Amino acid sequence: MTAPAVEFRGVGLTYDGSPPVEAFKACDLVVRHGEYVTVTGPSGSGKSTFLNIAGLLDTPTTGRYLLAGIDTAALSDRDRTALRGSRIGFVFQSFHLLPHRSATENVALAMLYTREHGHQAHAARHEQAREALVRVGLGSRLDALPGKLSGGERQRVAIARALIGRPSLLLCDEPTGNLDTVTAESVLGLIDELHSHGMTIILISHDPEVAARGQRTLTIRDGALTEPAAR
């Protein structure tokens, strides 16, 4: 049997202090390959902490996190970074694009820290970046600077950047938070399409209509993750 894409076994995170702060309460969670899971909850509830744990940006202080069957607690910092780069793509509310770099260059920079260097590697990165941009519908905007792109186009560049490493898991943190309704629907349609092609997606949103697009919705409140009855 294939291991889950994401498996929490009593995973929690407490920050040291006087008193300690329990940012994310210990919980169990299984996300299967190809699932589309949404996460909702009020501001400050622990949603970003949850996403940081799932994305290997924060290390849990209790429990075990298995990513595609790999026990991440057993990894060195270097191996965790390598696993994150090869398995996980991130899409944030803010696009985090470099303003003086073209769409292609912004996407290609996501592969800058691979072991391959030199002219051929540079050319290969840019070719892969162009392919990723075509995939998200930006084949005509390859050389455009972020300032010349609409908000929806900039988010598509960010999604292309997340996809260039061919991740198996896509983590989205309020990906439509800075977009108008029509543009948000376009971006969400793209995420739906990625899911239809087998991508595992975990998407955080405070918007109930966005959250309802997932196959199931988790709720985080005061650091506690719960799963309502199936819709």
N, C-alpha and C positions, 0 to 999 in steps of 0.2 A: 504494500500500500504506500502511495506517495505521501511524504511528509507534508503537513500543512505549510502554506506560504508564511504564515505568522502563527506562532504559538507562545502564549504567555502561561507560565506555570507559577502561580503565586507571585507575579511580578509587581513590585512596588518601588517607590522612590521617596526617600526621606532626606531632606537637607539638614546637615549639621547646624546646630545653633542652640541658643538658650531661650526658649525650649526648641527642640528639633521641629522642623516643619515637614509634615507628611504631605508632599505635593501630589502624590499619586498612590492611592491605597491598593494594597496587594489584591490581585485578581487573576483569574484564569480567562483565557481567550483563545479561540481558534478561528483563523481566517483561511479558508481553503483557496487553492490556486484557482484563479479565474473569477473569484468573488468580487463584488462591488459593495463595499461597506461604507456607510456614512456615519459620522460622529457629530453629535450636536450637544449643546449645553451652554449655559450663560458664560459671559466673560469672566476669566479668572477661575474657571471651574477645574482646569487641569487638562484641557484639550491639547494645548501645545506641548505640555509635558509628555502626554501620551504619544504624540506624534514624534517627539524627539527620541523617546525610547524606541519606538518602532523603527525609526530611521537610523538608529545606532549613533545618534548625536549625544544622548545621555545614557549613562550606564545605570541600570536598576540597582538598588541597594539590597533588595530581597528578591528571591525567586530566580527563575531561569527563563531566558528568552531564546527560543529556537527559531531561526530564520531559515526556512526551507530545510529544516532538520538539523541545521548547524547550531550547536550550542555556543552562543556568542560570548557567554561568560568565560569560556575557555580560551578565548582569542587574545593575542597581544594587541596593543593599540594600533600597531601597523597593520595587522591582519584584519582588525575591525574596519579600518579605513579602506583597505582593499576590498573587503566584502561589501561595504556600503557603496563604493564606486561601481562595483560590477553588478550588484543586484537591485539597487534602489534608485529611483528617480524622484526628484522633489519639484513641486510646483507651489509657489507661495503667492500670497495676495499682492505683495509688491514684486515687480517683475525682476528687479536686480540685474538690469542690463547695463553694460558699459556704454555711455552715451556717444562716444567717439569711435565706436566699433560697429561695423555693419552687422546685419542679422546673421549672416554666415559666420563672421568672426566671433560673435557672441556665443553661438552654438559650438563652434569648433574649440573655443577656449575650455569647454567642459572636459575635453580630452587631453588638455595640455600636460597633465601630470601622469600620462601613461609612460611606459618605459621606452617607447619608440620615439626617436628624435631624428633630426635631419630633414633634408628637403622632401624626400619621399614620404616620410611620416607626416610632414606638414601638409603636403598635397592630399594625402589620404584622409586626414582629419577634415579638411575643407570639403572634400567630396562627400564624406559621410554627413557633414553638417548640411550641405545642400540637399542631400537625399532626405534628411529629417525634416527640413523646412518644406520640401515638396509634399511630404507625407501629411503635414498639418495645414496644407493649402496655401503656402506662401511661396510657391515657385516663382512668382513674378516680383517678389520683394527681397530677393537674396542679398542685394547690395544696399538696401535701404538702411539708414541710421535710425535708431530708436525714436529720435525726435520727429521723424517723418512718418512714423507708424501710428495707427490708432491704438487705443487701449487694448482692443481685442487682438489686434495683430501682435502687439508686444507680448501679450499673454501666450499667444501661439508660438512665438519665438522661445519663450520660457519653457513651454511644453516640449518643443523640439529639442531644446537643450537637455531636458530631463530624459528624453528618449534616446539620445545619441549613444549612450552606453549600453543600449538594449537591456534595460532592467526588467526584472520579473515582477517588481512591485513598484507602483506609483503612489506616492504620498502627496496629497493636495491639501494645503492649508488655506482655506477661504479663497479659492482660486478666482472667484467672481466678485470678491468684495469691493474692488475698485472699478467695476464695470457697470454700465447701464444695462437695463433689462434685456434689450435686444442683443447686445454684444455678449452678455452673460449666457444667454440661451445658445448662441453660436459656440462658445467655448465649452459649455456643458455637452452640447451635441458631439463635439470632438472627443471629449472624455468618454461619452457613451460609446462612440465608435471604437475607441481603443479597447474598452471593455469587451465589446462584441468580438474583437479579434483575440481575446484570451488574456488580456492584461488584468492582473490583480490590482484593485484600486481601493485605497482608503482615503476618504475625502472628509475633511472637517468643514462644517458650515453651521452658522447660527440661523440660516434661513430654512424654515420647515419645508418649503417647496423644493429647494435644492437637496435637502436631506432625503426627501421622499423618492429621489431618483435611484437611490441605492437598492440593492436586493434586501438589505436589512440595515437597521439603524441602531447604533449604540448611543447611550446618553451618559455624559459625565457631569456630575454635580458634586461640588466640594471634594474633588479628587477621587470620587468613587464611580467606577464604570458599571453600568447596568445595561441589560438588553431587554427591551420590552417584548411582550409576546409577539410572535410572527404576525405580519400584516396579512 
